[in-house]
Amino acid sequence: MCLRWRTNPFEQIVTLVVSGAPHARLYLEVFDLMGQRVGYSQHPKGIHTLVFDRQSLPDGVYFYRLSTPCQVLYTGRVIAQ
C-alpha cells in the first residue's frame, strides 16, 4: 500500500491518495500540536482519494493518522500555510 499527499504544505485543501487501499473502511484523523483531534472523516471501502479541508484551522503543523477498524496504516504530518 502506498500513501501520497498532494500539495504538502497546503493552503486550504489537501488530497491524500491511497493506492493499494485495503478492502475496509478508512478513517482519517487530524491532530494539532497539542494532540487535540481537529479533523475526522470516514471513507467507505474502495475509496482511494481522501480530501481534507482545513476550514477555519490556523496555519501550522498538523499530524494525521490513517487507519482501518483493525489497524493504524500510516501516521505523519502535514503543514498548513
N, C-alpha and C positions, 0 to 999 in steps of 0.2 A: 504494500500500500504506500502511496506517495501523497504528500501534502504540500501545497504551494499557495502562498498568499500572493494575490495580485495587488500591487501598489502598497508596499510597506516601506517607508512610512506612508500614511494615507491622510486625506483631508476629511472627508465625510463618510464615504462608504468604502469598505474593503471586501474583496471577494476571496473566498477560500475554496480552492479547487482540490477535491479529493479523488485521486484515481485509484482504482482497485478497491473501492469502498466495500466494507463488509455488508453482508445481507442482513443488516439490523438497523434499527432506528439510531440516528446520530444526535448527540447533544453537544451544543457549543455553549460554553460558559466563558464570560469575560470578567476579569477582576481588575480593580485598581491597585495602586501600590500598597494600600493598606490591607489588601486581601478581601475587600468587600466586593461581592458579586454585583456588577453594574450592567451586565447583559446576559441574556439566556435565550436560547432558541432550540426547538426540537425539529428534527427533519426526518421524514419517513425513509424507510429503506429504499435504496436505489438512487437517492438524490446524491449527485456528485459535486454540485456547486452550492456553497453556502454564502450568504451575504450578511455582513454585519454593518449596520448603520449606527454611527455613534450618537446621533441625535444631538442632545444638549451636553454631552460629556466634554469636559475641557481638554485642551491639548495635554499630552503626556504619554507615559508608557503604560501599557495595559498587558496583562497576562491572560492567556487563553488555555482552555482545556477542552479537547475534543474527545468524546467518549461514546461508547455504546452502553447498553444496560449492564454489560458484563465486565467491561474493562476500559481503562483510560488508554486512548490510542496515541495522542500527541499532547504536549504542552509546549508553550513558548511565549513569545512576547510580540506585540505589535506597537507601533508608535503612531500616535495621532498628532497631526500638526495643524 
